[in-house]
């Protein structure tokens, strides 16, 4: 794709992935270094605002409006 390692990591982070760093080998152990793994976390849901409850008008003009209906 022509991406650098930093660009690839940034693209994955923007898509919701988090890197999991591998544990280092214990002292005296030999072998290949474990690869970096990625875990996907869905985005947090935004709390939807509750619809505003229509206020009942109060007062003398509200009472007159009820009579006109």
C-alpha positions as CSV (number, residue, x, y, z in Angstrom):
1,X,0.0,0.0,0.0
2,X,3.0,2.3,0.3
3,X,2.4,3.2,3.9
4,X,5.1,3.8,6.4
5,X,4.9,1.9,9.7
6,X,3.9,5.1,11.5
7,X,1.1,5.8,8.9
8,X,-0.1,2.2,9.2
9,X,-0.3,2.5,13.0
10,X,-2.1,5.9,12.8
11,X,-4.6,4.5,10.3
12,X,-5.4,1.5,12.6
13,X,-5.8,3.8,15.6
14,X,-8.2,6.0,13.7
15,X,-10.2,2.9,12.8
16,X,-10.6,2.1,16.5
17,X,-7.7,-0.4,17.0
18,X,-5.4,-0.3,20.1
19,X,-1.9,-1.7,20.0
20,X,-1.0,-4.4,22.5
21,X,2.6,-4.3,23.3
22,X,4.2,-7.8,23.5
23,X,5.9,-8.9,26.8
24,X,9.7,-8.8,26.5
25,X,11.5,-12.1,26.7
26,X,12.6,-12.9,30.2
27,X,16.3,-12.6,31.0
28,X,18.4,-15.3,29.5
29,X,15.6,-16.4,27.1
30,X,16.3,-16.7,23.4
31,X,14.0,-16.6,20.4
32,X,12.3,-14.2,18.0
33,X,10.7,-11.0,19.4
34,X,6.9,-11.3,19.6
35,X,5.0,-9.2,17.1
36,X,2.8,-6.2,18.0
37,X,-0.9,-7.2,18.1
38,X,-3.9,-5.0,17.6
39,X,-7.2,-5.1,19.5
40,X,-10.4,-3.5,18.1
41,X,-12.5,-1.5,20.5
42,X,-15.8,-0.2,19.2
43,X,-16.3,3.6,19.7
44,X,-18.3,4.7,22.7
45,X,-21.9,5.3,22.0
46,X,-22.8,8.9,22.4
47,X,-25.8,9.5,24.8
48,X,-28.6,10.8,22.7
49,X,-30.2,13.8,24.1
50,X,-33.7,13.2,25.4
51,X,-36.4,15.0,23.5
52,X,-37.7,18.1,25.2
53,X,-41.1,17.7,26.8
54,X,-43.4,20.3,25.4
55,X,-44.3,22.8,28.2
56,X,-47.9,23.5,28.8
57,X,-48.3,27.2,28.8
58,X,-49.6,28.7,32.0
59,X,-51.4,31.9,32.7
60,X,-54.4,33.8,31.6
61,X,-53.6,33.8,27.8
62,X,-53.1,30.0,27.9
63,X,-56.5,29.6,29.4
64,X,-58.0,31.8,26.7
65,X,-56.2,29.7,24.0
66,X,-57.8,26.6,25.4
67,X,-61.2,28.2,25.1
68,X,-60.6,29.2,21.4
69,X,-59.8,25.6,20.3
